[in-house]
Amino acid sequence: MPAVASPLEDFTLIVFEDMTSSSNVEGRGFIGGDLNGGEFGAQLPTPLDFADTLLVGGNLTGGSITSQKGNTRIGGNVQGGVTLQASGNGGTNGDIFITGSNFGNINANAQNDTVTLGGANNGNINNATTIITNANPAPIAPDITPIRNELESNSADWAAITANTSVGVDGNKRNFDVSADDKDLYVFSIDASLFSTQNIEFDLIGLDADETVLINVTGSPTVDVTTVNFINGFTTMLAEQRVLFNFPTATSIDFTRTTFGALLAPLAHVTNTATLEGTLVAKSFDQDGEVHLKTFTGTIPEPASLALVGVGLGVLMRRSR
């Protein structure tokens, strides 16, 4: 079957429901519910090869929200007390599309930026070249449902892939050694308690640019990433783009240590005070640490068991750009 594009490569952050932020996200963000605070679009190269940087399915409910490059689409209202800043820096425009009404403050970039509202402007809009109110038809609200269905299914399917590589134990160090065999996909399975084991270190050994590492995390639905140190091979850009930690059953994850690699946690409320170096997918998110721009570019097939029921082995994920 042909390869298909993945939202893990298109967005740095995907949150299915609500998000509250006091920090920033490098790259694109898609929030399915309401958004309170946050900064998006930093570190994106120009010219952009996509139109929309920040998509929010619900309302902007509080704080200051910045979209540095590209367009912003809001599916609900801009509530009172919210300031939406569409910087449009780096030579890019920052058009704003709001399905509902504006009750807050919107600051455009004055680089031919247009603000389009499906409802009324009951607040302030500054520096926009064009303001359109009561647009008919109204801007379409971003719908995260297809992405949510896809990634929830992916997480469950990938959790069913049998581990083909064992984690090496060297004192407090756990070695994810992918140098011995010639595999396109290395699959590990670890217990969630490892992330909070005292003085634990994770080391990645021998990863090549055409290989992918899938680490399925099992055990307690509450995961505390509190003491693990990522060292050596894990701290490279290659690892950030080709390693995926899959948390298929976790319902709560707290990151207080810097983590490297994509993080797929479709059922979890995630909190962080440390930097996340890679794509994050969460059910909901309270953000107090940065999420950095290293989207996942690995390839993971469907588990072989699913091919027997017609889903098909070899549905791959690839870069869409």
C-alpha positions in Angstrom: 0.0 0.0 0.0 1.3 3.5 -0.6 2.8 5.7 2.1 0.5 8.2 3.8 1.2 11.6 5.4 1.2 11.9 9.2 0.0 14.7 11.4 3.1 13.9 13.6 5.2 15.5 10.9 2.9 18.4 10.2 2.6 19.7 13.8 4.9 20.1 16.8 1.9 20.0 19.2 -1.4 18.3 18.9 -3.9 18.5 21.8 -7.3 16.9 21.3 -9.1 18.9 24.0 -8.2 22.0 26.1 -4.8 23.6 26.7 -3.4 26.2 29.1 0.0 27.6 28.5 2.5 30.0 30.0 5.3 29.0 27.6 5.9 28.6 23.8 5.7 26.0 21.1 8.2 26.1 18.3 6.4 25.2 15.1 2.7 24.5 14.4 0.0 23.7 17.0 -3.5 22.2 16.7 -5.7 22.5 19.8 -9.1 20.8 19.5 -10.7 22.5 22.4 -10.2 25.8 24.2 -6.8 27.6 24.4 -5.6 29.8 27.3 -2.3 31.5 26.7 0.8 30.4 24.8 3.1 31.3 21.9 3.2 29.4 18.6 5.2 29.5 15.4 8.7 30.3 16.7 11.7 28.9 14.7 9.7 28.1 11.6 11.8 28.8 8.5 10.5 31.1 5.8 9.0 31.0 3.3 6.4 28.8 4.9 5.3 25.7 3.0 1.9 25.7 4.6 -0.8 28.3 5.3 -1.9 27.8 8.9 0.3 27.8 12.0 -2.2 27.8 14.8 -5.5 26.0 14.7 -7.9 26.1 17.7 -11.2 24.2 17.5 -12.8 26.0 20.5 -12.5 29.4 22.1 -9.5 31.6 23.2 -10.4 31.8 26.9 -7.6 33.8 28.6 -4.2 35.3 28.6 -2.0 36.5 25.8 -1.8 34.2 22.7 0.8 34.8 20.0 1.1 33.3 16.5 4.4 34.3 15.1 4.1 33.2 11.5 1.4 32.0 9.2 -2.4 32.1 9.6 -4.5 31.6 12.8 -7.8 29.9 12.7 -10.2 30.0 15.7 -13.3 27.8 15.8 -15.1 29.7 18.6 -14.9 33.2 20.1 -12.0 35.4 21.3 -13.3 35.9 24.8 -13.0 39.2 26.8 -9.6 39.7 28.4 -7.8 37.7 25.7 -5.1 39.4 23.5 -4.4 37.6 20.3 -1.1 38.7 18.6 -0.6 37.7 15.0 3.0 38.8 14.5 3.5 37.6 11.0 7.2 38.1 11.3 9.9 36.8 9.1 8.2 38.2 6.0 5.1 36.2 6.4 1.5 37.4 6.7 -0.7 36.5 9.6 -4.3 36.4 8.5 -6.8 35.6 11.2 -10.0 33.6 10.7 -12.5 33.4 13.6 -15.7 31.4 13.2 -17.4 33.3 16.1 -17.0 36.8 17.5 -14.3 38.9 19.0 -14.7 40.2 22.6 -11.0 40.7 23.3 -8.1 42.4 21.7 -6.6 41.4 18.3 -3.3 42.8 17.2 -2.4 42.1 13.5 0.9 42.8 11.9 -0.2 45.4 9.3 1.5 43.3 6.5 -1.6 43.0 4.4 -3.2 41.0 7.2 -6.9 40.4 7.1 -9.1 39.5 10.1 -12.3 37.7 9.1 -15.1 37.1 11.7 -18.2 34.9 11.3 -19.7 37.0 14.0 -19.3 40.6 15.3 -16.4 42.6 16.5 -17.2 43.5 20.1 -13.6 44.2 21.1 -10.6 45.8 19.5 -8.8 45.0 16.3 -5.5 46.9 15.7 -3.3 47.2 12.6 -5.3 44.9 10.3 -5.4 46.0 6.7 -8.9 44.5 6.3 -11.6 43.6 8.8 -14.5 41.5 7.7 -17.4 40.9 10.2 -20.4 38.7 9.9 -18.8 36.9 7.0 -21.1 34.7 5.0 -20.1 31.9 4.9 -18.3 32.1 8.2 -14.8 30.7 8.4 -14.8 27.0 8.9 -14.0 25.9 12.4 -10.9 23.6 12.6 -12.0 20.0 13.3 -9.5 17.8 15.1 -11.7 14.7 15.0 -10.0 13.0 12.0 -6.5 13.5 13.4 -7.7 12.3 16.8 -9.2 9.2 15.4 -6.0 8.5 13.4 -3.6 9.0 16.2 -5.6 7.1 18.8 -5.8 4.2 16.4 -2.1 4.4 15.6 -1.2 4.4 19.3 -3.2 1.2 20.0 -2.0 -0.5 16.8 1.7 0.3 17.5 1.4 -0.9 21.1 0.5 -4.3 19.6 3.8 -4.6 17.7 6.0 -7.1 19.5 9.3 -5.9 20.7 12.2 -7.0 18.5 15.0 -5.5 20.6 15.8 -5.7 24.3 16.9 -2.9 26.5 20.4 -3.4 27.8 21.1 -2.9 31.5 24.4 -1.3 32.7 24.0 -0.3 36.3 21.6 2.7 36.3 22.0 3.1 32.6 19.5 1.6 30.1 21.0 1.1 26.6 18.7 1.3 23.6 21.2 -0.3 21.3 20.2 -0.4 17.6 23.6 -0.9 16.2 23.8 -4.7 16.1 21.1 -5.6 13.6 20.0 -4.1 10.3 16.4 -3.3 10.9 14.3 -0.5 9.6 12.2 -0.5 12.8 13.5 -1.2 16.3 10.7 -1.8 18.8 11.3 -1.7 22.6 8.9 -2.2 25.5 9.6 -0.5 28.9 7.7 0.0 32.1 6.6 3.5 32.9 8.3 3.3 36.3 11.7 3.6 34.6 11.1 7.3 34.1 11.0 7.9 37.8 13.7 5.4 38.9 16.5 7.2 40.8 19.5 8.2 38.8 18.4 6.4 35.7 20.0 7.2 32.3 18.7 6.4 28.8 21.3 6.1 26.1 20.6 5.5 22.4 23.4 3.7 20.5 23.9 3.3 16.8 20.8 5.0 15.2 21.0 5.6 11.5 19.1 8.2 9.5 16.9 5.6 7.8 16.0 3.8 11.0 13.1 4.3 13.4 12.8 3.5 17.1 9.4 2.8 18.7 9.4 2.6 22.5 6.1 1.3 23.9 5.6 2.4 27.5 3.4 0.1 29.6 2.5 -0.1 33.3 0.8 2.5 35.5 -1.6 4.9 33.8 0.1 7.7 35.8 3.6 8.4 34.5 6.0 10.7 36.3 9.0 11.7 34.2 11.0 13.0 37.2 14.5 11.5 37.4 15.5 10.1 34.0 18.5 11.6 32.2 18.7 11.3 28.4 22.3 11.1 27.3 24.6 10.7 24.3 22.6 9.4 21.3 19.3 10.5 22.7 20.3 14.1 22.7 20.8 14.4 18.9 18.4 15.9 16.4 18.3 12.5 14.7 16.9 10.9 17.8 14.4 13.7 18.3 13.0 13.0 14.8 13.3 9.2 14.6 12.4 8.0 18.1 8.8 7.8 19.2 7.6 7.0 22.8 4.1 5.6 22.7 2.0 5.8 25.8 -1.1 3.9 24.7 -2.8 3.6 28.1 -1.4 6.5 30.1 -4.0 8.9 31.4 -1.7 11.3 33.3 1.9 12.2 32.4 4.0 14.8 34.2 7.3 15.9 32.6 9.8 17.5 35.0 12.9 16.3 33.0 13.9 17.3 29.5 12.7 14.5 27.2 14.0 13.7 23.7 11.8 12.1 20.9 8.2 12.3 19.8 5.6 11.6 22.6 2.3 10.0 21.6 -0.1 10.0 24.6 -3.6 10.3 23.1 -5.5 9.4 26.3 -3.4 11.5 28.7 -3.6 14.8 30.4 0.0 16.1 30.1 1.8 18.7 32.2 5.4 19.8 31.8 7.9 22.1 33.5 10.8 20.9 31.4 11.5 21.2 27.7 10.1 18.6 25.4 12.4 18.0 22.4 10.0 16.6 19.8 6.4 16.3 18.8 3.8 16.0 21.5 0.3 14.5 21.2 -1.9 14.7 24.2 -5.6 14.6 25.2 -5.2 17.8 27.2 -2.2 19.9 28.2 -1.0 22.3 30.9 2.2 23.8 29.5 4.9 25.4 31.7 7.9 24.3 29.6 8.8 24.8 26.0 8.0 22.3 23.2 10.7 22.4 20.5 10.5 22.0 16.8 11.7 18.5 15.8 8.7 16.8 14.2 8.7 13.0 13.8 9.9 11.7 10.5 10.1 8.0 11.3 8.3 5.1 9.5 6.1 2.6 11.5 4.1 -0.1 9.8 0.8 -1.5 11.0 1.2 -4.6 13.2 1.2 -7.8 11.2 -1.8 -9.1 13.0 -3.9 -6.3 11.5 -2.9 -7.3 8.0 -4.8 -10.6 8.5 -8.1 -8.7 9.0 -7.6 -6.5 6.0 -6.1 -3.4 7.5 -2.9 -4.0 5.6 0.7 -4.3 6.5 2.9 -1.6 5.2 0.8 1.5 5.8 3.7 3.8 6.3 4.1 7.3 7.7 6.4 9.7 5.8 7.3 13.3 5.5 4.5 15.1 3.8 6.6 18.1 2.8 
